[in-house]
Amino acid sequence: MAKVKSPVTAAVRVLRQAGVAFGEHPYQYEEKGGTAVSARELGVDEHSVIKTLIMEDETRAPLVVLMHGDLQVSTKELARAIGVKSVAPCTPDTANRHSGYMVGGTSPFGTRKQMPVYIEESILALPLIYINGGSRGFLVSLSPSELQRVLKPVPVQVGI
């Protein structure tokens, strides 16, 4: 099989600019496959594949939530943790508009809008994470400490 060339996305540019050491992992994207497919394609544990979710509070202010691929976000717990009335996922169109990425290829790096980033606290304890590199079928691997350095996410405990 021919080597798939990794895309140069806004996320990749941000990582390079910040001097982050990261691996590039293109894979065969499957519509609605989610982290289960990327974990299977890359041969890694789904727990270390991190989803980038674009959500909004009751005032429609957007925010980014980073969660383990094998867990869901308790929006009720998240709202309580960040001191808002409610949090809900954005529609795909709204998420695309806020992030500048297509749903399925959303990266927390290089988003169109500056948004607060919240991270499931246990992600920071992993030795290596795989997170979207800004294109469908493309993950980057990096140390959670590098993600923390670049994004300065707020740790929360909202995974279920």
N, C-alpha and C positions, 0 to 999 in steps of 0.2 A: 504494500500500500504506500502511496506517495505521502511524504511528510506534509502535513497540513501547516501552512504558514500562519503564525499567530498574527491577529490583527493589531494595529497600533491604534488604540482607542484613547479617549480622554483619560481613562483610568490608568492605562499603561504610561501615558505621558506624566501624570501626577506622581506615580510610583518612581519613575526614573528621575524626575526632577527632585524628589525628596531623598534620592539615594538609597531606596529600599532594594534589598536583595530579594528577588522573587522568581519563582518558576512559572513557566507558561505552559498551560495544559489545554490545547484544543481537543474537542471531542465531538462525536456525532450528536447534535442537538435533536431532541424529540419534543414536539409540541406537547405541553402539559405533563412532561416527564418529571420536571422538578429535580430536586437534589438526589432522589433515588437513582435516576438515570445517570447523572454526572458521577455519582459515587461508584456506580457499577462500571461505567465506561473507564474511569480512572483507576479502578481497583482500590478505592480507599473507603474508610468507614464513613457512613453518611453523617455521623455525629460531628466529624471534622469538616464537613462541607457546610459553609455558612450561607444562609439565605439573606438577601438584602430586600427588605420590605419597605415600601413607601406607604406611610399611613398619614392620617390627619386627625387633629383634635376637633372638638365641637365648633371651633371658630374657623375650621378648614385650614389651619396652619399645618403645613406638611412637616413630617419628621421621618427619620430613617431608623428602622429597627433591624439589628443584626441578630439572627437566631440560628441555633443548630438546625441542620437540615432535617433531623428526625424529631424535632419538637415543634409545637405550635406556640403562638404568642397569646397569652391571656390578656385581651385588650382591657378588661376590667382592672387587672393588677397593674398593667402598664399605666393606665390613666391615674390610678391611685399613686403609683411610684413617681410620676412626673408632675403631679399636682394639677391635673385638668379634669374636667367633668367626664369626658368620654374620648375614646380613640377608636378609629375604624380604618380598615384598609381603604386606600384610594381606589377609584375605578382605574382600569388599565390606562385609559387616555389621560387621566389626571396624573397618574404616576409617571407616565412617559413625559408629560409636560414639565413636571417638577424636576425629574432626574436628568432628562435629556437622553435617556436610554429607553429601548423597547423592553417591555415586561418580558422576562425570560433572559434578559441580558443586562439587568440593572446592577450596577456596581456602586458601592458607597463612595468610591474615589472619583473625583472629577465630575460631580453632579452639576447640572446647569444652575440650580438654585442652591444657596448655602442653607442647609437644614441641620437642626440638632440631630446628633447620632446617638442612639441608645444601643447598648450591647448586652446580651445575656452574659452575666458575670463569669459563668463557668467557661465561656469561650476563651477568656484570657489565660486560663490554666492549661490549654492545649499546647503541645509542642509545635504544631504546624497546622495552619488552617488553609482551606481551599475556598476561595470566594470569587464571585463573578468579576471578570476582567473587562466588562463593558460591552460584551457582544454575546449573542446566543451561541452556546457551544464553545465557550472559552472561559476557563477558570485560571486564576493565578494562585500560587501557593506562597505563603509568607508566614513569618512568625507573628503571633498575636501582639507581641510587644511593638513590632513595626507598625501594625494597624493602629495601635494605641497612640504611638508617637505622631503619626500623620493625621489621624482623624479626631483624636482626643474625645472618644465616645464616653458617654455616661453609663457606668455599669448599673444594670437593673437585674432583678430576679423575677422574671415573668414567663418563663418557659413552662409549658405543660405537655 
